[in-house]
């Protein structure tokens, strides 16, 4: 009897390797679908408001004279009969100012939290934590009284100051958390080569922190772009409205122009979607792995 025959006789009920591979493949496929279907269901629920907004923005309103099922007259009215372009400009100015200043200040501040040691750094960390725990509504009224004395009410510059102050603590913590993931050995090697502390921060830490910087920038962008509460308190004239505040102009006491509301909502959704789609490719940058490749 051959060796194969002996092994076959010793394990008469053992399935063939090909059958084992097929069964294992079926189990893996069923496991993937077990997780895929709930994710698809959750994504569908999340996308329902977006789909409804887009559909209502292209559906004629009750007072419309068109008989088409789909129309762009809501967008035409929003862009020609309202100040939506000025509101877009105001929102972009305030938001971009918030992003640039927040990232520029939070990056070195987060570096201090990540690398610094001592009572001063611990006190600074505690101060940021307390500031982060307080909602912005707590400081709106005191800031309004203060800004009124300096003529910063109904002023985009004053609104940007409020946004920057409200995002600074969280942005600093986000940058510090990402800097913690970068080995300090890279900076020590740069210092040995003659680089200064600031040079090591710029050439080593920031160069390997692009995903963290982008995450902080997107957080600051969304907070300033979508804010309504602070803007409605500080802005008074139509010419200085941002998009969320301008949206309320389509609501009346007994009549709401939902087609116009949804059209402006679509306009408001586009910049964050475009910006995130463009920046998404940079979140997989492997700078740290490349820096440590020779170690």
Order of alpha helices (4+ residues) and beta strands (2+ residues): alpha-alpha-alpha-alpha-alpha-alpha-alpha-alpha-alpha-alpha-alpha-alpha-alpha-alpha
